[in-house]
Structure formats: structure tokens, C-alpha cells
Amino acid sequence: MSAPDGSPVGAEHSIGQLFASATTELSALVHDEIALAKAQLKQDVKRGAVGGGAFTAAGAVLIFSLPMLSFALAYGIRTWSNWNLAICFLLSFAANVLVAGVLALIGVVFAKKAKKGQGPQKVAASVKESASILRQAKPHHRQPQSADGTVEAVARSSS
């Protein structure tokens, strides 16, 4: 059995080797924290884009559908009810505004979700936690040797 650097488990390491190993592990931790921050920011940006897209869709529906939908709906109401044509056009417009309002509401919901995104705050808390753990780290005591002079291996798990 060997350690990650290829040396046998239990072999004594120099201070330089231990420092190099700790530096490598710390560098990997920092890279992982940066990758996590990027992933969380990407998710927040995606939510904001969906909200912006919903607002754009609301505007497009209101602008582009008004002429055709208004005429079709107004004449449909006129055929169904025999009301004055002006009232039918007002009802048609109200229906289009209602659709645009629902799309705008969807946009607001997604914009609030994007604003509440806690990606950077979670990463900062994780980095602080890692730093506090590293500050509290104490050197390990030498492991006792067995009667034949070999060092007993102790399995450690990482969280």
C-alpha cells in the first residue's frame, strides 16, 4: 500500500515533503472552491436570463399579438353576443393585457429567484470554514511502532 505521492504508508517524510503535500492539497481545495463558485454563479445568471426572457416574451406578446388577436377576438365576441363593436375591441384588448400581465408575473418570480441566489455567499462561507479548519490544524503525533519496527497504518477518511 502506498500514499498518494507513491511512498509507502508509514514512511517518514521530510518537512519539505509534508509542506509540498499540504500546499498541493490546499491548491486543489482553492481550485475546487473556485469551480463551485463558477457553477453557482452560472446557475444564478441562468435564472436571471429566464426572468429577462419572460419579460421580453411579455413585451413581444403585447406588441405583436395585439393587432391580430384584437381583431379576431373582437369579431368573435361580436358574433357571439351582438354587442357594439367598440366594446368588443375593448374586451379583446383587456384579454391581451391579461396575458402580458401573467408573463410579466412569471418574469418577476424568476428575477426574484435569481436575486436571492446565494452562490457567492455559500462559497465564501465554505472558504471561511476551510480556512478556520486549517488554522486549527495541529501536527499529528508519531504513530507507535510495532515490535518488529514497522509503523502501523491508520486509515483516515476525509469529509
C-alpha positions as CSV (number, residue, x, y, z in Angstrom):
1,M,0.0,0.0,0.0
2,S,1.3,3.4,-0.8
3,A,0.4,7.1,-0.2
4,P,-0.8,9.4,-2.9
5,D,2.8,10.6,-3.6
6,G,3.9,7.0,-4.2
7,S,5.8,6.4,-1.0
8,P,4.9,3.5,1.3
9,V,2.4,4.2,4.0
10,G,4.1,4.9,7.3
11,A,7.4,6.0,5.8
12,E,8.7,9.1,7.4
13,H,8.5,12.3,5.3
14,S,10.7,15.3,5.5
15,I,9.3,18.7,6.4
16,G,9.7,19.8,2.8
17,Q,7.7,16.8,1.5
18,L,5.0,17.4,4.1
19,F,4.8,21.1,3.2
20,A,4.7,20.3,-0.6
21,S,1.9,17.8,0.0
22,A,0.0,20.4,2.1
23,T,0.5,23.0,-0.5
24,T,-0.8,20.7,-3.2
25,E,-3.9,19.8,-1.2
26,L,-4.6,23.5,-0.4
27,S,-4.2,24.4,-4.1
28,A,-6.6,21.7,-5.1
29,L,-9.1,22.9,-2.4
30,V,-8.8,26.5,-3.7
31,H,-9.4,25.3,-7.3
32,D,-12.4,23.3,-6.2
33,E,-13.9,26.3,-4.4
34,I,-13.4,28.5,-7.5
35,A,-15.1,25.8,-9.6
36,L,-18.0,25.7,-7.1
37,A,-18.3,29.5,-7.3
38,K,-18.4,29.5,-11.1
39,A,-21.1,26.8,-11.1
40,Q,-23.3,28.6,-8.6
41,L,-22.9,32.0,-10.5
42,K,-23.7,30.3,-13.7
43,Q,-27.0,29.0,-12.2
44,D,-27.8,32.5,-10.9
45,V,-27.1,34.0,-14.3
46,K,-29.3,31.4,-16.0
47,R,-32.2,32.2,-13.7
48,G,-31.8,35.9,-14.4
49,A,-31.8,35.1,-18.1
50,V,-35.0,33.2,-17.8
51,G,-36.6,36.1,-16.0
52,G,-35.4,38.5,-18.7
53,G,-36.6,36.2,-21.4
54,A,-40.1,36.1,-19.7
55,F,-40.2,39.9,-19.6
56,T,-39.2,40.0,-23.3
57,A,-41.8,37.5,-24.2
58,A,-44.4,39.6,-22.3
59,G,-43.5,42.6,-24.3
60,A,-43.4,40.7,-27.6
61,V,-46.9,39.2,-26.9
62,L,-48.3,42.6,-26.1
63,I,-46.8,44.3,-29.2
64,F,-47.1,41.7,-31.9
65,S,-50.3,40.0,-31.0
66,L,-52.4,43.0,-30.3
67,P,-53.5,43.7,-33.9
68,M,-54.3,40.2,-35.0
69,L,-55.6,38.9,-31.7
70,S,-57.6,42.1,-31.1
71,F,-59.4,41.9,-34.4
72,A,-60.1,38.2,-34.1
73,L,-61.3,38.3,-30.6
74,A,-63.4,41.5,-31.1
75,Y,-65.2,40.0,-34.1
76,G,-65.6,36.7,-32.2
77,I,-67.2,38.5,-29.3
78,R,-69.4,40.5,-31.7
79,T,-70.6,37.3,-33.4
80,W,-71.3,35.6,-30.1
81,S,-73.0,38.5,-28.3
82,N,-74.2,41.1,-30.9
83,W,-72.7,43.8,-28.7
84,N,-71.4,47.1,-30.0
85,L,-68.1,46.5,-31.9
86,A,-66.2,49.1,-29.8
87,I,-67.0,47.2,-26.6
88,C,-65.8,44.0,-28.3
89,F,-62.5,45.6,-29.2
90,L,-62.0,46.8,-25.5
91,L,-62.6,43.3,-24.2
92,S,-60.1,42.0,-26.7
93,F,-57.5,44.5,-25.6
94,A,-58.2,43.6,-21.9
95,A,-57.6,39.9,-22.7
96,N,-54.2,40.7,-24.3
97,V,-53.2,42.9,-21.3
98,L,-54.1,40.0,-19.0
99,V,-51.8,37.6,-20.9
100,A,-49.0,40.1,-20.8
101,G,-49.5,40.5,-17.1
102,V,-49.2,36.8,-16.4
103,L,-46.0,36.6,-18.4
104,A,-44.6,39.7,-16.5
105,L,-45.5,38.0,-13.2
106,I,-43.6,34.9,-14.3
107,G,-40.6,37.2,-15.1
108,V,-40.8,38.8,-11.7
109,V,-40.8,35.4,-10.0
110,F,-37.7,34.3,-11.9
111,A,-35.9,37.6,-11.3
112,K,-36.5,37.3,-7.5
113,K,-35.1,33.8,-7.6
114,A,-32.0,35.0,-9.4
115,K,-31.6,37.9,-7.0
116,K,-31.9,35.6,-4.0
117,G,-29.2,33.3,-5.4
118,Q,-26.8,32.6,-2.6
119,G,-24.0,31.2,-4.8
120,P,-21.2,33.6,-3.8
121,Q,-22.3,33.7,-0.2
122,K,-22.2,29.9,0.0
123,V,-18.7,29.8,-1.5
124,A,-17.4,32.5,0.8
125,A,-18.8,30.6,3.9
126,S,-17.1,27.4,2.6
127,V,-13.8,29.1,2.1
128,K,-14.0,30.6,5.6
129,E,-14.8,27.2,7.1
130,S,-11.9,25.6,5.3
131,A,-9.6,28.4,6.5
132,S,-10.7,28.0,10.1
133,I,-10.1,24.3,9.9
134,L,-6.6,24.8,8.6
135,R,-5.9,27.4,11.3
136,Q,-6.9,24.9,14.0
137,A,-4.9,22.0,12.5
138,K,-2.3,20.6,14.8
139,P,0.6,18.4,13.8
140,H,0.0,14.7,14.2
141,H,1.9,12.7,16.8
142,R,4.2,10.0,15.6
143,Q,2.5,6.6,15.4
144,P,3.8,3.9,17.7
145,Q,5.9,1.2,16.0
146,S,5.2,-2.4,16.5
147,A,7.7,-4.9,17.9
148,D,9.2,-5.6,14.5
149,G,9.9,-1.9,13.8
150,T,7.2,-1.3,11.3
151,V,4.8,1.6,11.6
152,E,1.1,0.7,12.0
153,A,-1.0,2.2,9.3
154,V,-4.0,4.2,10.4
155,A,-6.9,4.7,7.9
156,R,-8.2,8.2,7.8
157,S,-11.3,9.3,6.0
158,S,-11.9,12.7,4.5
159,S,-15.2,14.5,4.7
